[in-house]
Amino acid sequence: MPVLQSEAADLLGLMHYMEGMRLITVLELVSPTPDENVTVTDTKFNNVPVRLYLPRRAPGGLRRAMVYFHGGGWCLGDAGMKSYDHISRRISNELNAVVVSVNYRLAPQHRFPVPFEDVYSVTKFFLQSKVLSQYGVDPARVCVAGDSAGGNLAAAVAQQLLQDPEVKTKLKAQILLYPALQALDLNLPSYRDNDNKPLLPRSLMVRFWSEYFTSDPALREAIASNRHIPADSGHLFQFVNWSRLLPAEMRKAHVYSGPAVGGAGLAHEHRGFLDPRASPLLASDARLHRLPPAYILTCEHDVLRDDGVMYAERLRTAGVPVTHHHAKDAFHGAMMFVLWPLELAVGHRLFSTCMDWLNENL
């Protein structure tokens, strides 16, 4: 219903589509209130707003840390939303970890690369020895994490850190929860199988990707018809060739024909979707092989399923340790369904599985 209302307001010119959707975010916001286990404060790292979670109990040595990026299609979401706040508190308390949840700037007001630059700036700032020391963090036990668009940002940050000679601290892990990882081919089997599934239908994901780059409706229409990649970028399709990267049970009866080539104009005007900082699956094998161990969650009933599955395969091929948890009974965003009135057993199960992995690997 909020999607329909937002579309109506957009058509009537009353407000931008994403501004209408953002009202949902506002209704879910909670204040940074400390509890018996964790202190919670809203502050800034490198002038970017963050919500900081610090465990109250004695550290017993240096602590672990997580830099978290929320989801919402780069257009929605907030670290202060009830579900994100709840999960950050639990991670901080149960893992005795410092959690930095980043409120990066959002599209359409701030398009690519601004959201990426914000999360990268925070991560780079936090990884400085003096900052880690200030919060009692073990420099060998820091990870990045994110869900959906936040998983996209986490993957991109992990890649970029390896190219940055100023960063001396290496990430221990990257946690990618049903991440969006490429904007080249939006006709993957998962997009076809889950075209009209709730929470994230294909049409909404097309809108998120296009809004991340531009307000030009021509790009949205080209992405929707899968005709947005120019011929001179055709070599990039090898990185998202699902006929090679997906297992047979996910390819099913779908036939691979490769995306149709589009005109050069859109790509040259909005080059973001060809940039690995926006589409981490486009990184070369040479760039992938030095990445930290990855935990990747994918859900069967999710248009983004195949992005995560293909990235897991490419990371493994590049020699990166990967734990890929595929939930056959889950849908996009399922891990956030851990609070009443949107509380589901599958949400608790996915969260517990992820926490077990973090406990052993961070």
GINOR-V373069 format. One record per helix or strand of 3 or more residues. SS is the DSSP state (H for helix, E for strand). FROM is the first residue (numbers start at 0). LEN is the number of residues. Records with the same first field share a line. If there is no record, write none. Layout:
# GINOR-V373069
SS->FROM-LEN ; FROM-LEN
This chain:
# GINOR-V373069
H->1-11 ; 16-12 ; 81-13 ; 113-13 ; 128-6 ; 148-14 ; 188-5 ; 201-12 ; 216-8 ; 230-10 ; 241-4 ; 247-4 ; 263-6 ; 270-4 ; 279-3 ; 284-4 ; 304-13 ; 333-3 ; 344-17
E->37-8 ; 47-8 ; 62-7 ; 96-6 ; 136-11 ; 172-5 ; 292-9 ; 321-10
